[in-house]
Amino acid sequence: MANHKATKKDVRQSEKRRDRNRYYGKTTRNAIRKLLALTDKSEASTELPNVVSMIDKLAKRNVIHKNKAANLKSGIAVHISKLA
């Protein structure tokens, strides 16, 4: 790492961004797990928009790729539609 003020600042900023992105990613993965664990279709349907929103935000922030976001949302929707 170069000893320039701007470089040091960039390192600090990237560490903050990394921590923030890891937090958002982990929170979203936990929300997906909780949603997939639900057995009641009406409860899962009410929770679905919140989880989809979280996934979209991850894709918007480039934490995950937009195609991965689409695949996650599709898989969750299929899972919920199969609930009795």
N, CA, C and O atoms as CSV, one atom per row, in Angstrom:
chain,resi,resn,atom,element,x,y,z
A,1,MET,N,N,0.849,-1.185,0.000
A,1,MET,CA,C,0.000,0.000,0.000
A,1,MET,C,C,0.890,1.242,0.000
A,1,MET,O,O,1.862,1.328,0.750
A,2,ALA,N,N,0.546,2.178,-0.836
A,2,ALA,CA,C,1.301,3.419,-0.890
A,2,ALA,C,C,0.985,4.280,0.318
A,2,ALA,O,O,-0.091,4.174,0.908
A,3,ASN,N,N,1.921,5.123,0.677
A,3,ASN,CA,C,1.729,5.981,1.853
A,3,ASN,C,C,1.161,7.336,1.463
A,3,ASN,O,O,1.665,8.375,1.890
A,4,HIS,N,N,0.117,7.322,0.657
A,4,HIS,CA,C,-0.551,8.564,0.298
A,4,HIS,C,C,-1.811,8.690,1.142
A,4,HIS,O,O,-2.440,7.689,1.486
A,5,LYS,N,N,-2.175,9.920,1.472
A,5,LYS,CA,C,-3.366,10.132,2.283
A,5,LYS,C,C,-4.603,9.562,1.599
A,5,LYS,O,O,-5.448,8.943,2.246
A,6,ALA,N,N,-4.706,9.771,0.293
A,6,ALA,CA,C,-5.886,9.305,-0.444
A,6,ALA,C,C,-5.965,7.787,-0.441
A,6,ALA,O,O,-7.054,7.220,-0.352
A,7,THR,N,N,-4.816,7.128,-0.537
A,7,THR,CA,C,-4.805,5.663,-0.541
A,7,THR,C,C,-5.221,5.118,0.814
A,7,THR,O,O,-5.977,4.150,0.898
A,8,LYS,N,N,-4.724,5.745,1.874
A,8,LYS,CA,C,-5.096,5.299,3.222
A,8,LYS,C,C,-6.589,5.483,3.454
A,8,LYS,O,O,-7.250,4.639,4.059
A,9,LYS,N,N,-7.105,6.603,2.963
A,9,LYS,CA,C,-8.538,6.858,3.099
A,9,LYS,C,C,-9.340,5.825,2.311
A,9,LYS,O,O,-10.366,5.339,2.787
A,10,ASP,N,N,-8.878,5.495,1.121
A,10,ASP,CA,C,-9.569,4.507,0.294
A,10,ASP,C,C,-9.599,3.143,0.979
A,10,ASP,O,O,-10.592,2.422,0.887
A,11,VAL,N,N,-8.518,2.791,1.662
A,11,VAL,CA,C,-8.476,1.523,2.392
A,11,VAL,C,C,-9.496,1.538,3.521
A,11,VAL,O,O,-10.207,0.556,3.732
A,12,ARG,N,N,-9.570,2.654,4.250
A,12,ARG,CA,C,-10.562,2.763,5.341
A,12,ARG,C,C,-11.981,2.639,4.794
A,12,ARG,O,O,-12.820,1.947,5.372
A,13,GLN,N,N,-12.242,3.313,3.677
A,13,GLN,CA,C,-13.579,3.282,3.100
A,13,GLN,C,C,-13.942,1.884,2.606
A,13,GLN,O,O,-15.073,1.432,2.780
A,14,SER,N,N,-12.977,1.205,1.990
A,14,SER,CA,C,-13.272,-0.127,1.461
A,14,SER,C,C,-13.515,-1.119,2.598
A,14,SER,O,O,-14.327,-2.032,2.446
A,15,GLU,N,N,-12.833,-0.961,3.732
A,15,GLU,CA,C,-13.090,-1.826,4.892
A,15,GLU,C,C,-14.506,-1.617,5.414
A,15,GLU,O,O,-15.203,-2.572,5.756
A,16,LYS,N,N,-14.921,-0.350,5.471
A,16,LYS,CA,C,-16.287,-0.047,5.926
A,16,LYS,C,C,-17.320,-0.659,4.986
A,16,LYS,O,O,-18.299,-1.266,5.422
A,17,ARG,N,N,-17.079,-0.486,3.681
A,17,ARG,CA,C,-18.009,-1.034,2.692
A,17,ARG,C,C,-18.073,-2.548,2.781
A,17,ARG,O,O,-19.151,-3.134,2.678
A,18,ARG,N,N,-16.923,-3.186,2.973
A,18,ARG,CA,C,-16.866,-4.640,3.063
A,18,ARG,C,C,-17.665,-5.133,4.261
A,18,ARG,O,O,-18.439,-6.084,4.150
A,19,ASP,N,N,-17.477,-4.485,5.403
A,19,ASP,CA,C,-18.230,-4.878,6.600
A,19,ASP,C,C,-19.727,-4.691,6.402
A,19,ASP,O,O,-20.531,-5.543,6.781
A,20,ARG,N,N,-20.086,-3.565,5.803
A,20,ARG,CA,C,-21.501,-3.276,5.569
A,20,ARG,C,C,-22.109,-4.292,4.610
A,20,ARG,O,O,-23.213,-4.787,4.841
A,21,ASN,N,N,-21.382,-4.605,3.523
A,21,ASN,CA,C,-21.888,-5.567,2.552
A,21,ASN,C,C,-22.002,-6.957,3.154
A,21,ASN,O,O,-22.957,-7.678,2.866
A,22,ARG,N,N,-21.037,-7.346,3.991
A,22,ARG,CA,C,-21.109,-8.652,4.648
A,22,ARG,C,C,-22.322,-8.716,5.573
A,22,ARG,O,O,-22.993,-9.746,5.651
A,23,TYR,N,N,-22.603,-7.613,6.274
A,23,TYR,CA,C,-23.761,-7.565,7.172
A,23,TYR,C,C,-25.057,-7.720,6.376
A,23,TYR,O,O,-25.918,-8.524,6.733
A,24,TYR,N,N,-25.191,-6.949,5.299
A,24,TYR,CA,C,-26.403,-7.029,4.493
A,24,TYR,C,C,-26.574,-8.417,3.885
A,24,TYR,O,O,-27.680,-8.957,3.853
A,25,GLY,N,N,-25.486,-8.983,3.409
A,25,GLY,CA,C,-25.551,-10.310,2.805
A,25,GLY,C,C,-25.950,-11.374,3.807
A,25,GLY,O,O,-26.791,-12.222,3.508
A,26,LYS,N,N,-25.362,-11.341,4.988
A,26,LYS,CA,C,-25.664,-12.337,6.015
A,26,LYS,C,C,-27.101,-12.180,6.494
A,26,LYS,O,O,-27.799,-13.175,6.690
A,27,THR,N,N,-27.546,-10.952,6.683
A,27,THR,CA,C,-28.916,-10.701,7.123
A,27,THR,C,C,-29.914,-11.230,6.099
A,27,THR,O,O,-30.928,-11.825,6.462
A,28,THR,N,N,-29.625,-11.014,4.832
A,28,THR,CA,C,-30.517,-11.485,3.769
A,28,THR,C,C,-30.539,-13.007,3.714
A,28,THR,O,O,-31.604,-13.606,3.566
A,29,ARG,N,N,-29.361,-13.644,3.833
A,29,ARG,CA,C,-29.316,-15.107,3.821
A,29,ARG,C,C,-30.119,-15.688,4.985
A,29,ARG,O,O,-30.812,-16.692,4.822
A,30,ASN,N,N,-30.026,-15.060,6.156
A,30,ASN,CA,C,-30.800,-15.538,7.298
A,30,ASN,C,C,-32.301,-15.364,7.055
A,30,ASN,O,O,-33.093,-16.230,7.425
A,31,ALA,N,N,-32.692,-14.249,6.434
A,31,ALA,CA,C,-34.100,-14.020,6.133
A,31,ALA,C,C,-34.614,-15.065,5.142
A,31,ALA,O,O,-35.744,-15.539,5.261
A,32,ILE,N,N,-33.775,-15.421,4.160
A,32,ILE,CA,C,-34.166,-16.444,3.185
A,32,ILE,C,C,-34.348,-17.785,3.887
A,32,ILE,O,O,-35.311,-18.505,3.624
A,33,ARG,N,N,-33.419,-18.117,4.782
A,33,ARG,CA,C,-33.521,-19.380,5.519
A,33,ARG,C,C,-34.809,-19.441,6.343
A,33,ARG,O,O,-35.497,-20.462,6.366
A,34,LYS,N,N,-35.122,-18.335,7.015
A,34,LYS,CA,C,-36.346,-18.299,7.829
A,34,LYS,C,C,-37.582,-18.443,6.955
A,34,LYS,O,O,-38.536,-19.128,7.323
A,35,LEU,N,N,-37.561,-17.793,5.793
A,35,LEU,CA,C,-38.697,-17.867,4.874
A,35,LEU,C,C,-38.886,-19.287,4.356
A,35,LEU,O,O,-40.014,-19.777,4.292
A,36,LEU,N,N,-37.799,-19.951,3.989
A,36,LEU,CA,C,-37.902,-21.311,3.472
A,36,LEU,C,C,-38.303,-22.309,4.550
A,36,LEU,O,O,-38.816,-23.385,4.244
A,37,ALA,N,N,-38.072,-21.953,5.817
A,37,ALA,CA,C,-38.433,-22.846,6.917
A,37,ALA,C,C,-39.917,-22.756,7.269
A,37,ALA,O,O,-40.445,-23.628,7.959
A,38,LEU,N,N,-40.592,-21.703,6.795
A,38,LEU,CA,C,-42.016,-21.542,7.109
A,38,LEU,C,C,-42.837,-22.631,6.413
A,38,LEU,O,O,-42.533,-23.035,5.291
A,39,THR,N,N,-43.878,-23.092,7.098
A,39,THR,CA,C,-44.742,-24.120,6.523
A,39,THR,C,C,-46.126,-23.583,6.178
A,39,THR,O,O,-46.878,-24.236,5.454
A,40,ASP,N,N,-46.471,-22.409,6.683
A,40,ASP,CA,C,-47.775,-21.808,6.414
A,40,ASP,C,C,-47.668,-20.904,5.175
A,40,ASP,O,O,-46.861,-19.976,5.139
A,41,LYS,N,N,-48.493,-21.191,4.170
A,41,LYS,CA,C,-48.398,-20.459,2.903
A,41,LYS,C,C,-48.754,-18.980,3.059
A,41,LYS,O,O,-48.097,-18.122,2.469
A,42,SER,N,N,-49.780,-18.675,3.843
A,42,SER,CA,C,-50.173,-17.272,3.991
A,42,SER,C,C,-49.094,-16.466,4.709
A,42,SER,O,O,-48.826,-15.319,4.350
A,43,GLU,N,N,-48.480,-17.066,5.720
A,43,GLU,CA,C,-47.408,-16.385,6.448
A,43,GLU,C,C,-46.199,-16.164,5.542
A,43,GLU,O,O,-45.579,-15.101,5.570
A,44,ALA,N,N,-45.869,-17.180,4.738
A,44,ALA,CA,C,-44.743,-17.070,3.812
A,44,ALA,C,C,-45.029,-16.021,2.734
A,44,ALA,O,O,-44.129,-15.291,2.320
A,45,SER,N,N,-46.272,-15.952,2.288
A,45,SER,CA,C,-46.624,-14.978,1.246
A,45,SER,C,C,-46.522,-13.548,1.757
A,45,SER,O,O,-46.171,-12.640,1.002
A,46,THR,N,N,-46.827,-13.343,3.034
A,46,THR,CA,C,-46.707,-11.993,3.579
A,46,THR,C,C,-45.252,-11.611,3.803
A,46,THR,O,O,-44.909,-10.430,3.757
A,47,GLU,N,N,-44.403,-12.583,4.043
A,47,GLU,CA,C,-42.980,-12.319,4.284
A,47,GLU,C,C,-42.195,-12.194,2.980
A,47,GLU,O,O,-41.123,-11.590,2.957
A,48,LEU,N,N,-42.721,-12.761,1.900
A,48,LEU,CA,C,-42.012,-12.785,0.614
A,48,LEU,C,C,-41.600,-11.403,0.106
A,48,LEU,O,O,-40.447,-11.251,-0.296
A,49,PRO,N,N,-42.464,-10.389,0.097
A,49,PRO,CA,C,-42.039,-9.084,-0.437
A,49,PRO,C,C,-40.848,-8.481,0.303
A,49,PRO,O,O,-40.007,-7.818,-0.304
A,50,ASN,N,N,-40.776,-8.709,1.616
A,50,ASN,CA,C,-39.648,-8.168,2.378
A,50,ASN,C,C,-38.336,-8.820,1.950
A,50,ASN,O,O,-37.324,-8.142,1.775
A,51,VAL,N,N,-38.365,-10.136,1.786
A,51,VAL,CA,C,-37.151,-10.861,1.408
A,51,VAL,C,C,-36.753,-10.511,-0.025
A,51,VAL,O,O,-35.567,-10.342,-0.308
A,52,VAL,N,N,-37.712,-10.402,-0.919
A,52,VAL,CA,C,-37.417,-10.035,-2.310
A,52,VAL,C,C,-36.788,-8.644,-2.358
A,52,VAL,O,O,-35.863,-8.399,-3.133
A,53,SER,N,N,-37.295,-7.743,-1.529
A,53,SER,CA,C,-36.737,-6.402,-1.470
A,53,SER,C,C,-35.288,-6.435,-1.002
A,53,SER,O,O,-34.443,-5.724,-1.546
A,54,MET,N,N,-34.997,-7.255,-0.001
A,54,MET,CA,C,-33.627,-7.372,0.496
A,54,MET,C,C,-32.696,-7.904,-0.600
A,54,MET,O,O,-31.576,-7.420,-0.766
A,55,ILE,N,N,-33.177,-8.907,-1.344
A,55,ILE,CA,C,-32.367,-9.489,-2.419
A,55,ILE,C,C,-32.108,-8.450,-3.505
A,55,ILE,O,O,-30.992,-8.347,-4.015
A,56,ASP,N,N,-33.139,-7.677,-3.861
A,56,ASP,CA,C,-32.973,-6.644,-4.882
A,56,ASP,C,C,-31.957,-5.588,-4.450
A,56,ASP,O,O,-31.178,-5.097,-5.267
A,57,LYS,N,N,-31.970,-5.245,-3.173
A,57,LYS,CA,C,-31.011,-4.251,-2.677
A,57,LYS,C,C,-29.583,-4.777,-2.760
A,57,LYS,O,O,-28.657,-4.027,-3.068
A,58,LEU,N,N,-29.405,-6.075,-2.483
A,58,LEU,CA,C,-28.063,-6.659,-2.614
A,58,LEU,C,C,-27.578,-6.580,-4.057
A,58,LEU,O,O,-26.417,-6.263,-4.315
A,59,ALA,N,N,-28.472,-6.870,-4.989
A,59,ALA,CA,C,-28.097,-6.813,-6.404
A,59,ALA,C,C,-27.802,-5.373,-6.816
A,59,ALA,O,O,-26.875,-5.124,-7.588
A,60,LYS,N,N,-28.581,-4.435,-6.308
A,60,LYS,CA,C,-28.371,-3.032,-6.644
A,60,LYS,C,C,-27.015,-2.543,-6.133
A,60,LYS,O,O,-26.350,-1.744,-6.792
A,61,ARG,N,N,-26.615,-3.019,-4.972
A,61,ARG,CA,C,-25.330,-2.626,-4.382
A,61,ARG,C,C,-24.163,-3.451,-4.908
A,61,ARG,O,O,-23.029,-3.273,-4.463
A,62,ASN,N,N,-24.426,-4.343,-5.841
A,62,ASN,CA,C,-23.410,-5.222,-6.425
A,62,ASN,C,C,-22.770,-6.145,-5.401
A,62,ASN,O,O,-21.612,-6.533,-5.554
A,63,VAL,N,N,-23.507,-6.500,-4.364
A,63,VAL,CA,C,-23.018,-7.499,-3.416
A,63,VAL,C,C,-23.180,-8.876,-4.043
A,63,VAL,O,O,-22.324,-9.747,-3.887
A,64,ILE,N,N,-24.299,-9.063,-4.761
A,64,ILE,CA,C,-24.499,-10.281,-5.547
A,64,ILE,C,C,-24.832,-9.867,-6.970
A,64,ILE,O,O,-25.242,-8.732,-7.212
A,65,HIS,N,N,-24.657,-10.780,-7.902
A,65,HIS,CA,C,-24.948,-10.509,-9.305
A,65,HIS,C,C,-26.461,-10.471,-9.520
A,65,HIS,O,O,-27.203,-11.136,-8.798
A,66,LYS,N,N,-26.917,-9.709,-10.493
A,66,LYS,CA,C,-28.354,-9.575,-10.728
A,66,LYS,C,C,-28.989,-10.902,-11.148
A,66,LYS,O,O,-30.155,-11.152,-10.843
A,67,ASN,N,N,-28.232,-11.756,-11.847
A,67,ASN,CA,C,-28.782,-13.053,-12.231
A,67,ASN,C,C,-28.933,-13.969,-11.020
A,67,ASN,O,O,-29.886,-14.745,-10.940
A,68,LYS,N,N,-28.001,-13.880,-10.084
A,68,LYS,CA,C,-28.118,-14.663,-8.860
A,68,LYS,C,C,-29.347,-14.206,-8.083
A,68,LYS,O,O,-30.072,-15.029,-7.524
A,69,ALA,N,N,-29.585,-12.892,-8.046
A,69,ALA,CA,C,-30.764,-12.366,-7.370
A,69,ALA,C,C,-32.035,-12.910,-8.012
A,69,ALA,O,O,-32.973,-13.299,-7.317
A,70,ALA,N,N,-32.058,-12.934,-9.335
A,70,ALA,CA,C,-33.227,-13.448,-10.050
A,70,ALA,C,C,-33.439,-14.927,-9.746
A,70,ALA,O,O,-34.571,-15.366,-9.541
A,71,ASN,N,N,-32.337,-15.705,-9.715
A,71,ASN,CA,C,-32.449,-17.126,-9.413
A,71,ASN,C,C,-32.939,-17.360,-7.988
A,71,ASN,O,O,-33.753,-18.253,-7.753
A,72,LEU,N,N,-32.458,-16.575,-7.046
A,72,LEU,CA,C,-32.909,-16.705,-5.658
A,72,LEU,C,C,-34.403,-16.415,-5.544
A,72,LEU,O,O,-35.150,-17.171,-4.923
A,73,LYS,N,N,-34.826,-15.304,-6.155
A,73,LYS,CA,C,-36.237,-14.920,-6.079
A,73,LYS,C,C,-37.122,-15.970,-6.736
A,73,LYS,O,O,-38.195,-16.288,-6.223
A,74,SER,N,N,-36.681,-16.507,-7.859
A,74,SER,CA,C,-37.453,-17.531,-8.553
A,74,SER,C,C,-37.586,-18.787,-7.697
A,74,SER,O,O,-38.673,-19.352,-7.577
A,75,GLY,N,N,-36.484,-19.216,-7.108
A,75,GLY,CA,C,-36.510,-20.415,-6.274
A,75,GLY,C,C,-37.403,-20.264,-5.063
A,75,GLY,O,O,-38.113,-21.194,-4.682
A,76,ILE,N,N,-37.364,-19.087,-4.460
A,76,ILE,CA,C,-38.214,-18.833,-3.294
A,76,ILE,C,C,-39.678,-18.843,-3.700
A,76,ILE,O,O,-40.517,-19.409,-2.999
A,77,ALA,N,N,-39.992,-18.210,-4.843
A,77,ALA,CA,C,-41.371,-18.162,-5.303
A,77,ALA,C,C,-41.907,-19.555,-5.602
A,77,ALA,O,O,-43.054,-19.865,-5.277
A,78,VAL,N,N,-41.078,-20.399,-6.222
A,78,VAL,CA,C,-41.488,-21.778,-6.511
A,78,VAL,C,C,-41.733,-22.530,-5.223
A,78,VAL,O,O,-42.712,-23.267,-5.106
A,79,HIS,N,N,-40.850,-22.349,-4.255
A,79,HIS,CA,C,-40.992,-23.038,-2.970
A,79,HIS,C,C,-42.293,-22.647,-2.278
A,79,HIS,O,O,-43.001,-23.503,-1.746
A,80,ILE,N,N,-42.606,-21.354,-2.285
A,80,ILE,CA,C,-43.821,-20.885,-1.615
A,80,ILE,C,C,-45.066,-21.363,-2.352
A,80,ILE,O,O,-46.072,-21.686,-1.721
A,81,SER,N,N,-45.011,-21.412,-3.680
A,81,SER,CA,C,-46.180,-21.855,-4.439
A,81,SER,C,C,-46.477,-23.336,-4.193
A,81,SER,O,O,-47.618,-23.769,-4.349
A,82,LYS,N,N,-45.470,-24.110,-3.813
A,82,LYS,CA,C,-45.665,-25.520,-3.543
A,82,LYS,C,C,-46.213,-25.796,-2.148
A,82,LYS,O,O,-46.651,-26.910,-1.860
A,83,LEU,N,N,-46.190,-24.786,-1.281
A,83,LEU,CA,C,-46.715,-25.001,0.079
A,83,LEU,C,C,-48.217,-25.245,0.020
A,83,LEU,O,O,-48.926,-24.680,-0.813
A,84,ALA,N,N,-48.677,-26.087,0.914
A,84,ALA,CA,C,-50.117,-26.424,0.918
A,84,ALA,C,C,-50.899,-25.432,1.744
A,84,ALA,O,O,-52.119,-25.554,1.863
